[in-house]
Amino acid sequence: MSEARYVVDVKRVEKALKIPQEVLDEIKGAVGSKMISSMRREVVSCPIRGEETPFLVCFSCSNFIRRVSGKVYCRGLPLG
């Protein structure tokens, strides 16, 4: 397993964010609906994309390693 290059804080926002349907379909089997609705209000400052990204998009990314205590561990490899 590769080590994390970045450790990024998870932040809460007031309004739930729009998540692409393919991401939701991918996550539905692994995470319950209450947890998904809670995670829709969380964002991370993505070091790869250089912008605020919804946590559920980050969770489905190939660079995602784990989330522990409000921090996301990211491999930091180029996407695509």
C-alpha positions as a printed Julia matrix, in Angstrom:
80×3 Matrix{Float64}:
   0.0    0.0     0.0
   1.4    3.38   -0.95
   1.85   6.02    1.7
  -0.19   9.23    1.81
   1.4   12.24    0.15
  -1.32  14.61    1.38
  -3.42  14.82    4.53
  -6.44  17.08    4.0
  -9.03  18.34    6.52
 -12.73  17.62    5.98
 -14.9   20.75    6.34
 -18.67  21.05    6.83
 -20.75  23.43    4.71
 -24.31  24.68    5.26
 -25.93  23.48    2.05
 -25.75  19.94    0.64
 -23.67  19.76   -2.53
 -24.61  18.32   -5.91
 -22.98  14.91   -6.37
 -22.78  13.19   -9.79
 -25.21  10.25  -10.05
 -22.49   7.75  -11.03
 -20.61   8.55   -7.81
 -23.77   8.01   -5.74
 -24.49   4.69   -7.49
 -20.93   3.52   -6.78
 -21.1    4.43   -3.08
 -24.66   3.23   -2.31
 -23.67  -0.37   -1.59
 -20.85   0.58    0.79
 -22.44   3.4     2.79
 -25.93   3.81    4.28
 -28.35   6.5     3.12
 -28.17   8.48    6.41
 -24.39   8.57    6.16
 -24.57   9.67    2.51
 -26.92  12.55    3.36
 -24.54  13.65    6.12
 -21.48  13.4     3.85
 -23.17  15.55    1.17
 -22.48  18.54    3.43
 -18.74  17.89    3.63
 -15.97  19.21    1.37
 -12.22  18.76    1.1
  -9.65  21.05   -0.47
  -8.42  18.62   -3.15
  -4.65  18.91   -3.72
  -4.91  17.19   -7.12
  -7.78  19.21   -8.62
  -6.82  22.41   -6.8
 -10.39  23.18   -5.72
 -13.02  22.44   -3.1
 -14.42  18.98   -3.85
 -17.4   17.21   -2.22
 -16.18  14.49    0.13
 -18.2   11.8    -1.66
 -16.32  12.56   -4.9
 -13.05  12.36   -2.96
 -14.17   9.06   -1.4
 -14.71   7.52   -4.84
 -11.35   8.8    -6.16
  -8.54   6.31   -6.85
  -6.19   8.41   -4.67
  -8.35   8.05   -1.53
  -6.65   5.9     1.12
  -8.66   6.46    4.31
 -10.49   9.0     6.46
  -9.54   9.21   10.14
 -10.59  11.84   12.7
 -11.76  14.39   10.12
  -8.69  14.02    7.91
  -8.46  12.41    4.46
  -5.27  10.63    3.44
  -4.55  11.02   -0.29
  -1.96   9.28   -2.49
  -1.49  12.41   -4.62
  -1.06  10.6    -7.95
  -2.17  12.27  -11.22
  -5.75  11.52  -12.24
  -6.79   9.96  -15.51
